Each structure stands twice: as C-alpha cells, then as structure tokens.
C-alpha cells in the first residue's frame, strides 16, 4: 500500500475512490443504520458520480499498482 500511495497514479486512483465513491457509500451506510431520513433512498447524484468515477479509478489504481510493483522488483 505504501508503494501505491507514493505513485502519482495511485494517489489519483485513491482520490477518485474517496471523492467519487464516498458519497454513495456514505448514503448507503447512513440508511442502513437508520440515520438517513429516507429508509430506502434513491441517491441519483451520488449514484451518477459513482458511475462516472468507477472505471477511471480502477484504471488509475491498476496502473499505480503495476508501476509500484515493477519499481519494487
């Protein structure tokens, strides 16, 4: 993990995960434990943000992991 975060691609991938997936996962978590006003939410905005950032985040994390692994060998 340390090698992945020292790589620019890995940092971008982690930022995309936190900023792109975080809001949707937060809404899901808060609804599951009962702290969200709607027990069955339909979060369109966070869902679209997740949709747009899913593949780019995976690509950036994959490139970052590959570069960190090849650099350590």
N, C-alpha and C positions, 0 to 999 in steps of 0.2 A: 504494500500500500504506500509505503514511503517513496518508492521509486515512481509510482504512478503520479503522486502529487508533486513530485519535483519536475515533472514533464509538463510542458505547456498544453499539450493535447489532453492530458489527464485532468489538468485544472479546469479547462474549458468544459470537458465532459461532466465533471463533478458539479460545476456551476450550473450547467443545463439541467442536471438531475435535481438539484436543490431548488432552483428557481422555476423550473418547468413542471416538475412532478410534485413538488412540495405542496402547493395549494390544493390540488385534488386529493392527495393523500391526507392532508390535514382535515378537509371536509369529511372524508370517509371516516377517519378516526373519531372526530368530534361527534358525528352522527351515530357511530357505533356505541359510544359511551354515554350518549344522551345529552350532550352539551350543545348540540346544534338545534336551532328552533324547529326545524322540519325533520322528523324521524326518518323520512325517505326522500332525501334531497335529490335534485336533478341539476347538478352544477355544470351548466353549459360552458361558462367562461373557463373555469379550471380544466374542464374536460378537453376543450379545444386547445388550450395551452399544452396539456399533456400530449395530445395528438401531434402537435407541431414539433415538439421538442424530443419525442421518444427516439426516433431513428437517428437524428443528428447526435444526440447524447450517446447512444450506443456506438456509433461510428467513432466519435472522438475518444470514448473510453477504450475501444478496441485498438485504435491507433496508438493511444498513450500506453496501454499495457504492452503492446508489441514493441514499441520503442524502448520502454523501461526494461523489458526482459532482454532485448537484444543488447542493450547498453551494459547490463549487469553480467552478461556472459563473456 
